[in-house]
């Protein structure tokens, strides 16, 4: 039986393939922020007990890839044991890319994504966080594994402000988050953001003197004119209305319908504080990256803000669901899942990561 609220230390491929740990279709939501094939060696700068930065650094992980035995084994597995769409895509990518670092990266990700698809419940979702270095190859791979019909969004997260340090290219200041579901029946909680101030001033310019509540005046006419049962006179105005006469009368008596003058068309008072807000789009500019002074900052090089993970978890899971992060790093997914009342499982191959997460969970 699968155990939740558990950290696993080791290679996530070996751990995911262990059916005692991960039986089929046991996870509700997967978020992964794998190495990006950035060809960088990341260092974690530690702080001493006083909070001052130490001069000593420990290598957290080496985000470089080379074609070798592991790449060849992963390619062979995908080409011979994965589904036909996956094996065909992998073969094509291998033919195009050859035995190159990017090809080694794709093979590493491919075998893991196959296992992640296996452990995901039919109602589950997967979010893969990457950057433009390999996002186009990963999208093709995800299409083959999950099916093109189960691609839902390509989310753009603005992770930093544009810097004027480049002269030949536009500044790179965003990451990509691919969202896929296991089927056409998935867990979904529509996310909203508060309305922008300029929108509020423009569309909710009326303020109720008694309460101070903002409101707008909405149209009560029915767009479908072929509704004889809704064609009647109300407050001296004959129209095809949205509502029945009884409902209109109740709303009027409750002070929700306003007529600005005799013969004027009545309108509906719609309050700002009763609206859910603006639906979140696939471009996220409202969640800033962590600053050097942020209280969340742990010194981990690829750490993401908790708000980013809280949005993803709230959108695609419910309290009590199981959240999996197979590249859990410093544990932001786990921290967000814990705060939102979800169960969680984290896997990482570096002892530094597990140590940071234990510290963070105790805190």
Secondary structure, 3 states (H helix, E strand, C coil): CCCCCEEEECCHHHHHHCCCCCCCCCEEEEEECCCCCCCEEEEEEEECCCCCEEEEEEEEEEECCCCCHHHHHHHHHHHHHCCHHHHHHHHHHHHHHCCCHHHHHHHHHHHHHHHHHHHEEEEEEEEEEECCCCHHHHHHHHHHHHCHHHEEEEEEEECCCCCCCCCCCCCCCEEEEEEEECCCCCCCCCCEECCCHHHHHHHCCEECCCCCCEEEEECCECCCCCCHHHEEEECCEEEEECCCHHHHHHHHHCCCEECCCCCCCCEEEEEHHHCCCEECCCEECCCCCCCCCCCCCCCCCCCCCHHHHHHHHHHHCCCCCEEEECCCCCCHHHHHHHHCCCEEEEEECCHHHHHHHHHHHHC
